[in-house]
Every structure is written in C-alpha cells, then in structure tokens.
Amino acid sequence: MPVRCQTLRFSGRENPAFQWHLRWALIALAVVCDSGCRVDMHVQPKLKADDGSSFFQDGRANRPPIPDTVARGHMHTDELLYTGRAKGVVTDQFPFAVTRDVLNRGHERYNIYCSPCHDYTGSGRGMIVQRGFPPPPSYHIDRLRQAPAGHFFEVITNGYGAMFSYAGRITTEDRWAIVAYIRALQLSQHATIDDVPEDHREQLTSGAK
C-alpha cells in the first residue's frame, strides 16, 4: 500500500495537466502578492516634488528651507577661504601656504578647466578662442597683474562676463590652487634674474652663452 501511494504521487508530478495547473496557480499567486505590494508602496497619501497642495498656505508641496539653515559640511565661517575677502574687502592673501604641491595641483586643474580659453600661458588665446569664442583678457596685462588674489578667486567662483561660475565644478581649495598657479604664470612672463634662486642662476646664464 505505501508503495502504491508513492507511485501515485510520482505519477501526478509527471502529469502534464497537473504541471500546467500548478504553474499557473503559482503565477497567479505571485501576481496577487505583487499587486498587494504595489498598492502599499505606490498608492499612498504623499506629495511629489512641484505638486500643488491645499494643506500648506502657499499652495506648494515643496517646502522652503528653514531660515538660516546650513547644509552639513557647508558651515563657511572662514571668510578668506570661501570668499577671497578679509573683513569684506578683496585681499591679496592666500588662506593657506602656497607649496610646491599646491602649485602642482593648481597647474593640473588650470590645464583642465582654464587652458581651453586662457591657453597654457594665460595669454587668452586658447583653443576655444581660436574657434570663435570671445577672448578673455591676458593675465599679463597690468590690470590683472596688479589685481589681488581674491579677485581671481571671486571670478572663478561667481563667473565674470562670458565666463560662467566654476563653483560647482572646482572645489574651494582647488580654486585657490589655480589662483596660485596664475600668479606663477604671471611671474614667469615678467621675472628677472634676481627672482631666480642663486643655485639655479648659473644654469640660465650658461645656457644664454
């Protein structure tokens, strides 16, 4: 008798009609379960971005930030670092020491973001300008040579004329590194032998001979 029952159960699983009904029963069960999840997750009282709302007095679903709210990591208390100003005045100071690593970083970032318009020397004849874009002023004119470092930081941060803001593309520290490199470019075009360290002067003079 036990052998006969086992044979019947085995033959039932092998029955095509049984398998067909079982398959569709499982599919139907899955659809019912899935539809139940969608009702719970998709059909619920909520407001989407830019929807109207009768709940709030201004009729908007979007809520403005609470006054004086500061996003995490954006407590910009260092005026010089984040604005290029000291007590509200554009300054020629840097917020940190300008080291070789800073200049190398500024060189790298300048070549990526600035050279297409300003070219590699800062003369304002970059590839974009050669293709018809309005040329920026050369960094080597007297006005920009005498401009404080904070001026360049402000221009990179806020944009100027045809140049858009790079604040969303270049970090604060990298903007300062670029400013440091711009200063190096300006010095490179107007340096004298007295600006060269003594241990390197002989190399220059011997090359000139």
Residue pairs with C-beta under 8 A, 6 or more apart in sequence:
12 18
13 19
47 53
47 55
47 61
48 61
49 61
49 62
50 61
50 62
51 61
52 59
52 60
52 61
53 59
53 60
53 61
56 63
76 82
78 95
79 85
79 86
79 87
80 86
80 91
80 93
80 95
80 150
81 95
81 96
81 172
81 176
82 172
83 150
83 153
83 154
84 90
84 91
84 148
84 149
84 150
84 151
84 152
84 153
84 154
84 157
85 91
85 150
86 93
90 148
90 150
90 151
90 154
91 148
91 149
91 150
92 148
92 149
92 150
93 149
93 150
94 149
94 176
94 179
94 180
95 176
96 102
96 173
96 176
98 180
98 183
102 176
102 177
102 180
103 177
103 180
103 181
103 184
105 174
105 177
106 174
106 176
106 177
106 178
106 179
106 180
106 181
106 182
106 184
107 181
107 184
109 170
109 174
109 177
109 178
109 181
110 118
110 178
110 181
110 182
111 120
113 166
113 169
113 170
113 178
114 178
115 126
116 126
116 127
116 128
117 124
117 126
117 128
117 129
117 133
117 135
117 136
117 163
118 124
118 126
118 136
118 139
119 125
119 126
119 127
119 129
121 185
121 189
122 138
122 139
122 140
122 182
122 185
122 186
122 189
123 138
123 139
123 140
124 135
124 136
124 137
124 138
124 139
125 135
129 135
129 136
133 162
134 161
134 162
136 161
136 162
136 163
137 143
137 144
138 144
139 145
139 182
139 185
139 186
140 185
140 186
140 189
140 190
144 186
145 186
145 190
149 179
149 180
149 183
152 178
152 179
152 182
153 175
153 176
153 179
155 163
156 165
156 166
156 167
156 170
156 175
156 178
156 179
157 165
157 166
157 167
157 175
158 165
158 167
159 165
159 166
166 175
167 175
170 178
187 195
193 201
193 204
193 205
196 204
